[in-house]
Amino acid sequence: MSASAPSSTHAHRLHEDVVAGLTGTLIVALGIAFLSKATLLTGGTAGLALLLQYATGFEFGPLFLVVNLPFYALSILRMGWKLTIRTFVAVLLVSSLTKLTSLWIGIAYLDPIYAAVVGGMLIGLGLLILFRHRTSLGGVNILALYAQERYGLRAGYVQFAVDGLILLASLFVVSLEQFGLSLLATTMINLVIATNHKPGRYMGVS
């Protein structure tokens, strides 16, 4: 067996998946709280939910649930029922924990640059934990993978295009400075994931 091939000795136990799911979603919720406090965005369905929050005044949690709904059918086709259920639970947890986080902590002042950097890093760390336990927050990533398999489009290009459209749409809602810092936050998320989530470096499977 090659060094990169997962085996049963590296399989996550159920309680490990549960703890990782709670940890990852709690960290993501904290990162979103930072971005929301500074009126910043990111890509994906989280960014879309933040954009709708700023535009409508509705809370992030319910919006995050709603914008993810269309992607569950694709998730079933792309990932199967098991991983779709994991994704649904993770989205539900993030939606709930973002509301609870606002009750648990109060931030009187938050520097926007710090919010972009640390908020983005927190979201990236939370996603990294979820990815390593075969869980995601659904949304655009599923769409990108489906477009690649169904139509031959490069998943990375599809992801980039959709994220770009979400961020460009934010120009109707936020300032140019906030737009620039939103790009910084998105960069930090992707940097954390790109430098820590590579095949063969982590042996655990779920």
C-alpha positions as CSV (number, residue, x, y, z in Angstrom):
1,M,0.0,0.0,0.0
2,S,1.4,3.4,-1.0
3,A,2.0,6.1,1.6
4,S,-0.8,8.2,0.1
5,A,-3.4,5.5,0.2
6,P,-5.8,5.7,3.1
7,S,-6.4,2.6,5.2
8,S,-8.7,1.5,7.9
9,T,-6.1,2.4,10.6
10,H,-6.5,6.0,9.6
11,A,-10.3,6.1,9.5
12,H,-12.0,8.6,11.6
13,R,-14.4,7.3,14.3
14,L,-17.9,8.7,14.5
15,H,-17.1,10.8,17.6
16,E,-14.1,12.3,15.9
17,D,-16.2,13.3,12.9
18,V,-18.8,14.9,15.3
19,V,-16.1,16.8,17.2
20,A,-14.5,18.0,14.0
21,G,-17.8,19.1,12.6
22,L,-18.6,21.1,15.7
23,T,-15.1,22.6,15.8
24,G,-15.0,23.4,12.1
25,T,-18.4,25.1,11.9
26,L,-17.8,27.0,15.1
27,I,-14.5,28.4,13.7
28,V,-16.2,29.3,10.4
29,A,-19.0,31.0,12.3
30,L,-16.5,33.1,14.2
31,G,-14.8,34.1,10.9
32,I,-18.1,35.1,9.4
33,A,-18.8,37.2,12.5
34,F,-15.6,39.1,11.9
35,L,-16.4,39.7,8.2
36,S,-20.0,40.7,9.1
37,K,-18.9,43.2,11.7
38,A,-16.6,44.9,9.2
39,T,-19.3,44.6,6.4
40,L,-17.0,42.4,4.3
41,L,-17.7,39.5,2.0
42,T,-16.1,36.4,0.5
43,G,-16.9,34.0,-2.3
44,G,-19.3,31.1,-2.4
45,T,-22.7,30.8,-0.8
46,A,-21.4,32.4,2.4
47,G,-20.4,35.5,0.4
48,L,-23.8,35.5,-1.3
49,A,-25.6,35.2,2.1
50,L,-23.5,38.1,3.4
51,L,-24.3,40.2,0.4
52,L,-28.0,39.5,0.8
53,Q,-27.7,40.4,4.5
54,Y,-26.2,43.8,3.7
55,A,-28.7,44.4,0.9
56,T,-31.9,43.3,2.8
57,G,-31.1,43.5,6.5
58,F,-32.1,39.9,7.0
59,E,-29.9,37.7,9.3
60,F,-27.1,35.7,7.8
61,G,-28.1,32.3,9.2
62,P,-31.5,31.9,7.4
63,L,-30.1,33.4,4.2
64,F,-27.2,30.9,4.3
65,L,-29.7,28.0,4.6
66,V,-31.8,29.3,1.7
67,V,-29.1,30.0,-0.8
68,N,-27.7,26.5,-0.3
69,L,-31.0,24.7,-1.0
70,P,-30.6,24.6,-4.8
71,F,-27.2,22.9,-4.5
72,Y,-28.4,19.9,-2.5
73,A,-29.8,18.1,-5.6
74,L,-26.4,18.5,-7.3
75,S,-24.7,17.3,-4.1
76,I,-26.7,14.1,-4.2
77,L,-25.6,13.5,-7.8
78,R,-22.0,14.5,-7.2
79,M,-21.3,13.2,-3.6
80,G,-24.1,10.8,-2.7
81,W,-26.6,10.9,0.2
82,K,-24.0,10.4,3.0
83,L,-21.9,13.4,2.2
84,T,-25.0,15.5,1.3
85,I,-26.4,14.8,4.7
86,R,-23.0,15.8,6.2
87,T,-23.1,19.0,4.2
88,F,-26.6,19.8,5.2
89,V,-25.8,19.4,8.9
90,A,-22.7,21.5,8.5
91,V,-24.6,24.3,6.8
92,L,-27.3,24.1,9.5
93,L,-24.7,24.4,12.2
94,V,-23.0,27.4,10.7
95,S,-26.4,29.1,10.2
96,S,-27.2,28.5,13.9
97,L,-23.7,29.2,15.3
98,T,-23.4,32.6,13.5
99,K,-26.6,33.7,15.4
100,L,-25.3,32.3,18.7
101,T,-21.8,33.8,18.2
102,S,-23.4,37.3,18.0
103,L,-25.0,36.6,21.4
104,W,-21.9,35.1,23.0
105,I,-19.4,37.9,22.0
106,G,-19.7,41.6,21.6
107,I,-17.1,43.5,19.5
108,A,-16.9,47.2,20.2
109,Y,-14.2,47.9,17.6
110,L,-12.7,45.8,14.8
111,D,-10.1,47.1,12.4
112,P,-11.3,46.2,8.9
113,I,-7.9,44.9,7.7
114,Y,-7.6,42.7,10.8
115,A,-11.1,41.5,10.2
116,A,-10.3,40.6,6.6
117,V,-7.1,38.8,7.4
118,V,-8.1,37.0,10.6
119,G,-11.7,36.4,9.5
120,G,-10.5,34.9,6.3
121,M,-8.0,32.7,8.1
122,L,-10.6,31.5,10.6
123,I,-13.0,30.5,7.8
124,G,-10.1,28.8,5.9
125,L,-9.1,26.8,9.1
126,G,-12.7,25.8,9.7
127,L,-13.1,24.6,6.1
128,L,-9.9,22.7,6.4
129,I,-11.1,20.8,9.4
130,L,-14.4,20.0,7.6
131,F,-12.6,18.9,4.4
132,R,-10.4,16.5,6.3
133,H,-13.5,14.8,7.7
134,R,-15.1,14.7,4.2
135,T,-17.6,17.5,5.0
136,S,-18.2,20.7,3.1
137,L,-20.4,23.8,3.2
138,G,-21.8,22.9,-0.2
139,G,-22.7,25.6,-2.6
140,V,-20.5,26.8,-5.4
141,N,-17.9,24.1,-5.1
142,I,-20.5,21.4,-5.8
143,L,-21.7,23.4,-8.8
144,A,-18.2,23.7,-10.1
145,L,-17.5,20.0,-9.9
146,Y,-20.8,19.2,-11.5
147,A,-20.1,21.6,-14.4
148,Q,-16.8,20.0,-14.9
149,E,-18.2,16.5,-15.1
150,R,-21.4,17.3,-17.0
151,Y,-20.1,20.0,-19.5
152,G,-16.3,19.6,-19.4
153,L,-15.8,23.0,-17.9
154,R,-12.8,23.4,-15.6
155,A,-14.0,23.4,-12.0
156,G,-11.5,26.0,-10.9
157,Y,-12.6,28.4,-13.6
158,V,-16.3,27.9,-12.7
159,Q,-15.6,28.5,-9.0
160,F,-13.5,31.6,-9.8
161,A,-16.2,33.0,-12.2
162,V,-19.0,32.6,-9.7
163,D,-17.0,33.9,-6.8
164,G,-16.0,36.9,-9.0
165,L,-19.6,37.6,-9.9
166,I,-20.6,37.6,-6.2
167,L,-17.8,40.0,-5.3
168,L,-18.5,42.2,-8.2
169,A,-22.2,42.4,-7.2
170,S,-21.1,43.6,-3.8
171,L,-20.0,46.9,-5.4
172,F,-23.6,47.8,-5.5
173,V,-23.8,47.4,-1.7
174,V,-20.3,48.1,-0.2
175,S,-17.6,50.7,-0.8
176,L,-14.5,50.1,-2.9
177,E,-12.4,49.8,0.3
178,Q,-14.7,47.1,1.6
179,F,-14.6,45.4,-1.8
180,G,-10.8,45.4,-1.7
181,L,-10.7,44.0,1.8
182,S,-13.3,41.3,0.8
183,L,-10.8,40.2,-1.9
184,L,-8.1,40.1,0.8
185,A,-10.4,37.9,3.0
186,T,-11.1,35.6,0.1
187,T,-7.4,35.3,-0.6
188,M,-6.7,34.4,3.0
189,I,-9.3,31.6,3.0
190,N,-7.8,30.1,-0.2
191,L,-4.3,30.5,1.0
192,V,-5.0,28.6,4.2
193,I,-6.6,25.8,2.3
194,A,-4.1,25.7,-0.6
195,T,-1.1,25.5,1.8
196,N,-2.6,22.9,4.1
197,H,-5.0,20.7,2.1
198,K,-2.8,18.6,-0.3
199,P,-3.2,15.0,-1.3
200,G,-1.0,12.6,0.7
201,R,-0.3,15.0,3.6
202,Y,-3.3,13.8,5.7
203,M,-4.2,10.2,6.1
204,G,-7.5,10.3,8.0
205,V,-10.7,9.3,6.2
206,S,-14.3,9.2,7.2
